Amino acid sequence: MMFKVLPLLLILLCCTPLAEIQSRTYRMGFQNLPPRPDVNQALQTLELWTKRADAAIFHIDVPWKGLIEGKTPQELLAANQLPVANYFRQKNLMLVVMLDITNGLNRAEEAPELVAAGRSLKETSIQNLYRAYALAVTQLIQPDYLGLAAETNLIHLANPGLYSVLVSAVNAAANDVGKLKPGIKRFVSLQVDTAWGRFQGNNVFIGAEQDFLDFPFLQAVGLSSYPYLAHYNTPEEIPLDYLSRVVKGHNLPTLLVEGGWSSSSGTGFNSNPNLQARYIRQMAQQADQAKLLGVFQLQFADLDGKAFYPDGNLPGNLEPFLHLGLVTSDLDPKPALAAWDQLFARALR
């Protein structure tokens, strides 16, 4: 029996190109997010992660305060994102921009800077500021992919009224961008854990089909997923079609634009560095299953909460996201970094 099986295995191996076994369809990358608000450490972090990336992402909160005060979108971009975008271009990284126009830590609420100013996305003038900013990003940054709103299905669930306003503003911005630069692929991102009913606690898959209907301009899809917050105790519990099922039936380029697994336990979840490394490996299987074009970890390094909030008033809803990095806040490697490097070493096809 052994002699019959062995030739068959040899035939299968010979007929399967090595590139198919040890390759990836997706580019990999991070956001320019240093562990502390320090220029030197920001440069050091950039140097470390761009060696193990062929893509980069900006996840940008619309700078409402500056825009309301009368600063132009061009001024704000030139002072912040543009120099880094030029750096990414010099390194030949595929560039993705994800605009966030609501509260990233509480999707039921509007952006904190809008709330602080007593303004709202419901105002036409505020929507026009967002549209102008999206156009400036298109002109100056010229990303390959432009996300015009983040986690829209979660906003729909958390605040239907806000979602309705967002749909109008985003479609208008998409039309503006399409006229200016039709080659830039426009998208919104969907929250995977919400689509699977994990955040709701009922674990009933509801998908995100309404979003596909409400944003007919979609030329790509972004996905966001934090399974450790969605009551998965181990990465191996996550279904292999966790990402692919959300976009099933839609033949669109798909990118995982944010996500990860904490290396440390926190309120409502238990984790460790080994679990985080296992998640990176499991994420790769999901990415293969979904035939993703991009996989992004927003954080390369852990965030030093005390450095960003020296007064000790760290927002409680930020705490679960401090330890998503593949290295510590002192840039020491964790086991997840080796897992990432193994994936990145695969040939891109």
Contacts in CASP RR format, 6 or more apart in sequence:
PFRMAT RR
TARGET T0000
AUTHOR 0000-0000-0000
METHOD contacts of the structure
MODEL  1
MMFKVLPLLLILLCCTPLAEIQSRTYRMGFQNLPPRPDVNQALQTLELWT
KRADAAIFHIDVPWKGLIEGKTPQELLAANQLPVANYFRQKNLMLVVMLD
ITNGLNRAEEAPELVAAGRSLKETSIQNLYRAYALAVTQLIQPDYLGLAA
ETNLIHLANPGLYSVLVSAVNAAANDVGKLKPGIKRFVSLQVDTAWGRFQ
GNNVFIGAEQDFLDFPFLQAVGLSSYPYLAHYNTPEEIPLDYLSRVVKGH
NLPTLLVEGGWSSSSGTGFNSNPNLQARYIRQMAQQADQAKLLGVFQLQF
ADLDGKAFYPDGNLPGNLEPFLHLGLVTSDLDPKPALAAWDQLFARALR
19 347 0 8 1.000
19 349 0 8 1.000
22 346 0 8 1.000
22 347 0 8 1.000
23 346 0 8 1.000
23 347 0 8 1.000
23 348 0 8 1.000
23 349 0 8 1.000
24 284 0 8 1.000
24 287 0 8 1.000
24 288 0 8 1.000
24 343 0 8 1.000
24 346 0 8 1.000
24 347 0 8 1.000
24 348 0 8 1.000
24 349 0 8 1.000
25 287 0 8 1.000
25 288 0 8 1.000
25 291 0 8 1.000
25 292 0 8 1.000
25 293 0 8 1.000
25 348 0 8 1.000
25 349 0 8 1.000
26 255 0 8 1.000
26 256 0 8 1.000
26 287 0 8 1.000
26 292 0 8 1.000
26 293 0 8 1.000
26 294 0 8 1.000
26 295 0 8 1.000
27 53 0 8 1.000
27 54 0 8 1.000
27 55 0 8 1.000
27 94 0 8 1.000
27 293 0 8 1.000
27 294 0 8 1.000
27 295 0 8 1.000
27 348 0 8 1.000
28 52 0 8 1.000
28 53 0 8 1.000
28 54 0 8 1.000
28 55 0 8 1.000
28 294 0 8 1.000
28 295 0 8 1.000
28 296 0 8 1.000
28 340 0 8 1.000
28 343 0 8 1.000
28 344 0 8 1.000
29 49 0 8 1.000
29 52 0 8 1.000
29 53 0 8 1.000
29 54 0 8 1.000
29 55 0 8 1.000
29 56 0 8 1.000
29 57 0 8 1.000
29 93 0 8 1.000
29 294 0 8 1.000
29 295 0 8 1.000
29 296 0 8 1.000
29 297 0 8 1.000
30 49 0 8 1.000
30 53 0 8 1.000
30 56 0 8 1.000
30 57 0 8 1.000
30 296 0 8 1.000
30 297 0 8 1.000
30 298 0 8 1.000
30 299 0 8 1.000
30 300 0 8 1.000
31 56 0 8 1.000
31 57 0 8 1.000
31 58 0 8 1.000
31 59 0 8 1.000
31 296 0 8 1.000
31 298 0 8 1.000
31 299 0 8 1.000
31 300 0 8 1.000
32 42 0 8 1.000
32 45 0 8 1.000
32 46 0 8 1.000
32 56 0 8 1.000
32 58 0 8 1.000
32 84 0 8 1.000
33 45 0 8 1.000
33 298 0 8 1.000
33 299 0 8 1.000
33 300 0 8 1.000
33 301 0 8 1.000
33 303 0 8 1.000
34 41 0 8 1.000
34 42 0 8 1.000
34 45 0 8 1.000
34 301 0 8 1.000
35 41 0 8 1.000
35 45 0 8 1.000
35 301 0 8 1.000
35 302 0 8 1.000
35 303 0 8 1.000
35 304 0 8 1.000
35 307 0 8 1.000
35 328 0 8 1.000
35 329 0 8 1.000
35 330 0 8 1.000
35 331 0 8 1.000
36 304 0 8 1.000
36 307 0 8 1.000
36 308 0 8 1.000
36 329 0 8 1.000
37 307 0 8 1.000
37 308 0 8 1.000
38 307 0 8 1.000
41 331 0 8 1.000
44 331 0 8 1.000
45 300 0 8 1.000
45 301 0 8 1.000
45 331 0 8 1.000
46 84 0 8 1.000
46 87 0 8 1.000
48 300 0 8 1.000
48 327 0 8 1.000
48 331 0 8 1.000
49 300 0 8 1.000
50 56 0 8 1.000
50 88 0 8 1.000
50 91 0 8 1.000
50 93 0 8 1.000
52 340 0 8 1.000
52 341 0 8 1.000
52 344 0 8 1.000
53 93 0 8 1.000
53 344 0 8 1.000
54 92 0 8 1.000
54 93 0 8 1.000
54 94 0 8 1.000
54 344 0 8 1.000
54 348 0 8 1.000
55 93 0 8 1.000
55 94 0 8 1.000
55 95 0 8 1.000
55 96 0 8 1.000
55 294 0 8 1.000
55 296 0 8 1.000
56 88 0 8 1.000
56 93 0 8 1.000
56 94 0 8 1.000
56 95 0 8 1.000
56 96 0 8 1.000
57 95 0 8 1.000
57 96 0 8 1.000
57 97 0 8 1.000
57 98 0 8 1.000
57 257 0 8 1.000
57 296 0 8 1.000
57 298 0 8 1.000
58 81 0 8 1.000
58 84 0 8 1.000
58 85 0 8 1.000
58 95 0 8 1.000
58 96 0 8 1.000
58 97 0 8 1.000
58 98 0 8 1.000
58 141 0 8 1.000
58 143 0 8 1.000
59 98 0 8 1.000
59 100 0 8 1.000
59 150 0 8 1.000
59 257 0 8 1.000
59 258 0 8 1.000
59 298 0 8 1.000
60 81 0 8 1.000
60 97 0 8 1.000
60 98 0 8 1.000
60 99 0 8 1.000
60 100 0 8 1.000
60 137 0 8 1.000
61 100 0 8 1.000
61 104 0 8 1.000
61 111 0 8 1.000
61 113 0 8 1.000
62 99 0 8 1.000
62 100 0 8 1.000
62 101 0 8 1.000
62 111 0 8 1.000
62 129 0 8 1.000
62 130 0 8 1.000
62 133 0 8 1.000
63 71 0 8 1.000
63 76 0 8 1.000
63 80 0 8 1.000
63 113 0 8 1.000
63 133 0 8 1.000
64 111 0 8 1.000
64 113 0 8 1.000
64 114 0 8 1.000
64 117 0 8 1.000
64 119 0 8 1.000
64 126 0 8 1.000
64 129 0 8 1.000
65 113 0 8 1.000
65 116 0 8 1.000
65 117 0 8 1.000
66 76 0 8 1.000
67 73 0 8 1.000
67 76 0 8 1.000
67 129 0 8 1.000
67 132 0 8 1.000
67 133 0 8 1.000
68 113 0 8 1.000
68 117 0 8 1.000
68 119 0 8 1.000
68 129 0 8 1.000
72 136 0 8 1.000
73 132 0 8 1.000
73 133 0 8 1.000
73 135 0 8 1.000
73 136 0 8 1.000
73 137 0 8 1.000
74 136 0 8 1.000
74 139 0 8 1.000
74 140 0 8 1.000
76 133 0 8 1.000
77 136 0 8 1.000
77 137 0 8 1.000
77 140 0 8 1.000
77 141 0 8 1.000
78 140 0 8 1.000
81 137 0 8 1.000
81 141 0 8 1.000
82 140 0 8 1.000
82 141 0 8 1.000
85 95 0 8 1.000
85 140 0 8 1.000
85 141 0 8 1.000
88 95 0 8 1.000
89 95 0 8 1.000
94 144 0 8 1.000
94 145 0 8 1.000
94 294 0 8 1.000
95 141 0 8 1.000
95 142 0 8 1.000
95 143 0 8 1.000
95 144 0 8 1.000
95 145 0 8 1.000
96 143 0 8 1.000
96 144 0 8 1.000
96 145 0 8 1.000
96 146 0 8 1.000
96 147 0 8 1.000
96 255 0 8 1.000
96 257 0 8 1.000
96 294 0 8 1.000
96 296 0 8 1.000
97 137 0 8 1.000
97 141 0 8 1.000
97 143 0 8 1.000
97 145 0 8 1.000
97 146 0 8 1.000
97 147 0 8 1.000
98 147 0 8 1.000
98 150 0 8 1.000
98 189 0 8 1.000
98 257 0 8 1.000
98 258 0 8 1.000
99 130 0 8 1.000
99 133 0 8 1.000
99 134 0 8 1.000
99 137 0 8 1.000
99 146 0 8 1.000
99 147 0 8 1.000
99 148 0 8 1.000
99 149 0 8 1.000
99 150 0 8 1.000
100 111 0 8 1.000
100 149 0 8 1.000
100 150 0 8 1.000
101 111 0 8 1.000
101 121 0 8 1.000
101 130 0 8 1.000
101 149 0 8 1.000
101 150 0 8 1.000
101 166 0 8 1.000
101 169 0 8 1.000
101 170 0 8 1.000
102 109 0 8 1.000
102 110 0 8 1.000
102 111 0 8 1.000
102 121 0 8 1.000
102 149 0 8 1.000
102 150 0 8 1.000
102 155 0 8 1.000
102 162 0 8 1.000
102 166 0 8 1.000
103 109 0 8 1.000
103 110 0 8 1.000
103 111 0 8 1.000
103 112 0 8 1.000
104 150 0 8 1.000
104 151 0 8 1.000
105 315 0 8 1.000
105 317 0 8 1.000
105 318 0 8 1.000
106 158 0 8 1.000
106 317 0 8 1.000
107 151 0 8 1.000
107 154 0 8 1.000
107 155 0 8 1.000
107 157 0 8 1.000
107 158 0 8 1.000
107 159 0 8 1.000
107 191 0 8 1.000
108 158 0 8 1.000
108 159 0 8 1.000
108 162 0 8 1.000
109 115 0 8 1.000
109 159 0 8 1.000
110 120 0 8 1.000
110 121 0 8 1.000
110 162 0 8 1.000
111 121 0 8 1.000
114 120 0 8 1.000
114 121 0 8 1.000
114 126 0 8 1.000
119 126 0 8 1.000
120 126 0 8 1.000
121 127 0 8 1.000
121 130 0 8 1.000
121 162 0 8 1.000
121 165 0 8 1.000
121 166 0 8 1.000
121 169 0 8 1.000
122 165 0 8 1.000
127 165 0 8 1.000
127 168 0 8 1.000
127 169 0 8 1.000
127 172 0 8 1.000
130 169 0 8 1.000
130 173 0 8 1.000
131 169 0 8 1.000
131 172 0 8 1.000
131 173 0 8 1.000
131 176 0 8 1.000
134 146 0 8 1.000
134 148 0 8 1.000
134 173 0 8 1.000
134 176 0 8 1.000
134 177 0 8 1.000
135 173 0 8 1.000
135 176 0 8 1.000
135 177 0 8 1.000
135 180 0 8 1.000
137 143 0 8 1.000
137 146 0 8 1.000
138 146 0 8 1.000
138 177 0 8 1.000
138 180 0 8 1.000
138 181 0 8 1.000
138 184 0 8 1.000
139 180 0 8 1.000
139 181 0 8 1.000
142 181 0 8 1.000
142 184 0 8 1.000
143 184 0 8 1.000
144 184 0 8 1.000
144 185 0 8 1.000
145 184 0 8 1.000
145 185 0 8 1.000
145 186 0 8 1.000
145 187 0 8 1.000
145 220 0 8 1.000
145 253 0 8 1.000
145 255 0 8 1.000
146 177 0 8 1.000
146 184 0 8 1.000
146 185 0 8 1.000
146 186 0 8 1.000
146 187 0 8 1.000
147 186 0 8 1.000
147 187 0 8 1.000
147 188 0 8 1.000
147 189 0 8 1.000
147 222 0 8 1.000
147 257 0 8 1.000
148 170 0 8 1.000
148 173 0 8 1.000
148 174 0 8 1.000
148 177 0 8 1.000
148 186 0 8 1.000
148 187 0 8 1.000
148 188 0 8 1.000
149 155 0 8 1.000
149 166 0 8 1.000
149 170 0 8 1.000
149 188 0 8 1.000
149 189 0 8 1.000
150 188 0 8 1.000
150 189 0 8 1.000
150 224 0 8 1.000
150 257 0 8 1.000
150 258 0 8 1.000
151 189 0 8 1.000
151 190 0 8 1.000
151 191 0 8 1.000
151 194 0 8 1.000
151 224 0 8 1.000
152 163 0 8 1.000
152 166 0 8 1.000
152 170 0 8 1.000
152 188 0 8 1.000
152 189 0 8 1.000
152 190 0 8 1.000
152 208 0 8 1.000
152 211 0 8 1.000
152 214 0 8 1.000
152 215 0 8 1.000
153 190 0 8 1.000
153 191 0 8 1.000
153 194 0 8 1.000
153 195 0 8 1.000
153 207 0 8 1.000
153 208 0 8 1.000
153 210 0 8 1.000
153 211 0 8 1.000
154 191 0 8 1.000
154 194 0 8 1.000
154 199 0 8 1.000
155 162 0 8 1.000
155 163 0 8 1.000
155 166 0 8 1.000
156 163 0 8 1.000
156 210 0 8 1.000
156 211 0 8 1.000
157 194 0 8 1.000
157 200 0 8 1.000
167 214 0 8 1.000
167 215 0 8 1.000
170 188 0 8 1.000
170 215 0 8 1.000
171 214 0 8 1.000
171 215 0 8 1.000
171 216 0 8 1.000
171 217 0 8 1.000
174 186 0 8 1.000
174 215 0 8 1.000
174 217 0 8 1.000
175 217 0 8 1.000
177 184 0 8 1.000
177 186 0 8 1.000
178 184 0 8 1.000
178 186 0 8 1.000
178 217 0 8 1.000
185 219 0 8 1.000
185 220 0 8 1.000
185 253 0 8 1.000
186 217 0 8 1.000
186 218 0 8 1.000
186 219 0 8 1.000
186 220 0 8 1.000
187 218 0 8 1.000
187 219 0 8 1.000
187 220 0 8 1.000
187 221 0 8 1.000
187 222 0 8 1.000
187 252 0 8 1.000
187 255 0 8 1.000
188 211 0 8 1.000
188 215 0 8 1.000
188 218 0 8 1.000
188 221 0 8 1.000
188 222 0 8 1.000
189 221 0 8 1.000
189 222 0 8 1.000
189 223 0 8 1.000
189 224 0 8 1.000
189 257 0 8 1.000
189 258 0 8 1.000
190 208 0 8 1.000
190 211 0 8 1.000
190 221 0 8 1.000
190 222 0 8 1.000
190 223 0 8 1.000
190 224 0 8 1.000
190 246 0 8 1.000
190 247 0 8 1.000
191 199 0 8 1.000
191 224 0 8 1.000
191 225 0 8 1.000
192 223 0 8 1.000
192 224 0 8 1.000
192 225 0 8 1.000
192 242 0 8 1.000
192 243 0 8 1.000
192 246 0 8 1.000
193 199 0 8 1.000
193 225 0 8 1.000
193 226 0 8 1.000
193 227 0 8 1.000
193 229 0 8 1.000
193 230 0 8 1.000
194 200 0 8 1.000
194 206 0 8 1.000
194 208 0 8 1.000
195 205 0 8 1.000
195 206 0 8 1.000
195 207 0 8 1.000
195 208 0 8 1.000
195 245 0 8 1.000
195 246 0 8 1.000
196 203 0 8 1.000
196 205 0 8 1.000
196 206 0 8 1.000
196 207 0 8 1.000
196 230 0 8 1.000
196 242 0 8 1.000
196 245 0 8 1.000
196 246 0 8 1.000
197 203 0 8 1.000
197 204 0 8 1.000
197 205 0 8 1.000
197 206 0 8 1.000
198 227 0 8 1.000
198 230 0 8 1.000
198 231 0 8 1.000
198 232 0 8 1.000
199 229 0 8 1.000
199 230 0 8 1.000
201 231 0 8 1.000
205 245 0 8 1.000
207 245 0 8 1.000
207 246 0 8 1.000
208 246 0 8 1.000
212 218 0 8 1.000
212 250 0 8 1.000
218 250 0 8 1.000
218 252 0 8 1.000
219 252 0 8 1.000
219 253 0 8 1.000
220 252 0 8 1.000
220 253 0 8 1.000
220 254 0 8 1.000
220 255 0 8 1.000
220 293 0 8 1.000
221 247 0 8 1.000
221 250 0 8 1.000
221 252 0 8 1.000
221 253 0 8 1.000
221 254 0 8 1.000
221 255 0 8 1.000
222 254 0 8 1.000
222 255 0 8 1.000
222 256 0 8 1.000
222 257 0 8 1.000
223 243 0 8 1.000
223 246 0 8 1.000
223 247 0 8 1.000
223 254 0 8 1.000
223 255 0 8 1.000
223 256 0 8 1.000
223 257 0 8 1.000
224 256 0 8 1.000
224 257 0 8 1.000
224 258 0 8 1.000
224 259 0 8 1.000
225 242 0 8 1.000
225 243 0 8 1.000
225 256 0 8 1.000
225 258 0 8 1.000
225 259 0 8 1.000
225 260 0 8 1.000
226 259 0 8 1.000
226 260 0 8 1.000
226 261 0 8 1.000
226 320 0 8 1.000
227 235 0 8 1.000
227 238 0 8 1.000
227 242 0 8 1.000
227 260 0 8 1.000
227 261 0 8 1.000
227 279 0 8 1.000
228 260 0 8 1.000
228 261 0 8 1.000
228 262 0 8 1.000
228 269 0 8 1.000
228 271 0 8 1.000
228 275 0 8 1.000
228 279 0 8 1.000
229 269 0 8 1.000
229 320 0 8 1.000
232 238 0 8 1.000
233 270 0 8 1.000
234 275 0 8 1.000
234 278 0 8 1.000
235 261 0 8 1.000
235 275 0 8 1.000
235 278 0 8 1.000
235 279 0 8 1.000
235 281 0 8 1.000
235 282 0 8 1.000
235 283 0 8 1.000
236 278 0 8 1.000
236 282 0 8 1.000
238 282 0 8 1.000
238 286 0 8 1.000
239 245 0 8 1.000
240 285 0 8 1.000
240 286 0 8 1.000
240 289 0 8 1.000
241 248 0 8 1.000
241 286 0 8 1.000
241 289 0 8 1.000
241 290 0 8 1.000
242 286 0 8 1.000
243 254 0 8 1.000
243 256 0 8 1.000
243 286 0 8 1.000
243 287 0 8 1.000
243 289 0 8 1.000
243 290 0 8 1.000
243 292 0 8 1.000
244 286 0 8 1.000
244 289 0 8 1.000
244 290 0 8 1.000
244 291 0 8 1.000
247 254 0 8 1.000
247 290 0 8 1.000
253 293 0 8 1.000
254 290 0 8 1.000
254 291 0 8 1.000
254 292 0 8 1.000
254 293 0 8 1.000
254 294 0 8 1.000
255 292 0 8 1.000
255 293 0 8 1.000
255 294 0 8 1.000
255 295 0 8 1.000
255 296 0 8 1.000
256 283 0 8 1.000
256 287 0 8 1.000
256 292 0 8 1.000
256 294 0 8 1.000
256 295 0 8 1.000
256 296 0 8 1.000
257 296 0 8 1.000
258 296 0 8 1.000
258 298 0 8 1.000
259 296 0 8 1.000
259 297 0 8 1.000
259 298 0 8 1.000
259 324 0 8 1.000
260 276 0 8 1.000
260 279 0 8 1.000
260 283 0 8 1.000
260 297 0 8 1.000
260 324 0 8 1.000
261 271 0 8 1.000
261 275 0 8 1.000
261 276 0 8 1.000
261 279 0 8 1.000
261 280 0 8 1.000
261 324 0 8 1.000
261 336 0 8 1.000
262 269 0 8 1.000
262 271 0 8 1.000
262 276 0 8 1.000
262 320 0 8 1.000
262 321 0 8 1.000
262 322 0 8 1.000
262 323 0 8 1.000
262 324 0 8 1.000
263 271 0 8 1.000
263 272 0 8 1.000
263 273 0 8 1.000
263 275 0 8 1.000
263 276 0 8 1.000
263 302 0 8 1.000
263 323 0 8 1.000
263 324 0 8 1.000
263 325 0 8 1.000
263 334 0 8 1.000
263 336 0 8 1.000
264 271 0 8 1.000
264 272 0 8 1.000
264 322 0 8 1.000
264 323 0 8 1.000
265 271 0 8 1.000
265 272 0 8 1.000
266 319 0 8 1.000
266 320 0 8 1.000
267 319 0 8 1.000
267 320 0 8 1.000
269 320 0 8 1.000
273 334 0 8 1.000
273 335 0 8 1.000
273 336 0 8 1.000
274 335 0 8 1.000
276 334 0 8 1.000
276 335 0 8 1.000
276 336 0 8 1.000
277 334 0 8 1.000
277 335 0 8 1.000
277 336 0 8 1.000
277 338 0 8 1.000
277 339 0 8 1.000
278 339 0 8 1.000
279 336 0 8 1.000
280 326 0 8 1.000
280 336 0 8 1.000
280 339 0 8 1.000
280 340 0 8 1.000
280 343 0 8 1.000
281 339 0 8 1.000
281 343 0 8 1.000
283 295 0 8 1.000
284 295 0 8 1.000
284 343 0 8 1.000
287 294 0 8 1.000
287 295 0 8 1.000
297 324 0 8 1.000
297 325 0 8 1.000
297 326 0 8 1.000
297 340 0 8 1.000
298 324 0 8 1.000
299 321 0 8 1.000
299 324 0 8 1.000
299 325 0 8 1.000
300 325 0 8 1.000
300 326 0 8 1.000
300 327 0 8 1.000
301 325 0 8 1.000
301 326 0 8 1.000
301 327 0 8 1.000
301 328 0 8 1.000
301 329 0 8 1.000
301 331 0 8 1.000
302 322 0 8 1.000
302 323 0 8 1.000
302 324 0 8 1.000
302 325 0 8 1.000
302 327 0 8 1.000
302 328 0 8 1.000
302 329 0 8 1.000
303 321 0 8 1.000
303 322 0 8 1.000
303 329 0 8 1.000
304 329 0 8 1.000
305 314 0 8 1.000
305 318 0 8 1.000
305 322 0 8 1.000
306 312 0 8 1.000
306 314 0 8 1.000
307 329 0 8 1.000
308 314 0 8 1.000
309 315 0 8 1.000
325 334 0 8 1.000
325 336 0 8 1.000
326 333 0 8 1.000
326 334 0 8 1.000
326 336 0 8 1.000
326 337 0 8 1.000
326 340 0 8 1.000
327 333 0 8 1.000
327 334 0 8 1.000
327 337 0 8 1.000
328 334 0 8 1.000
END
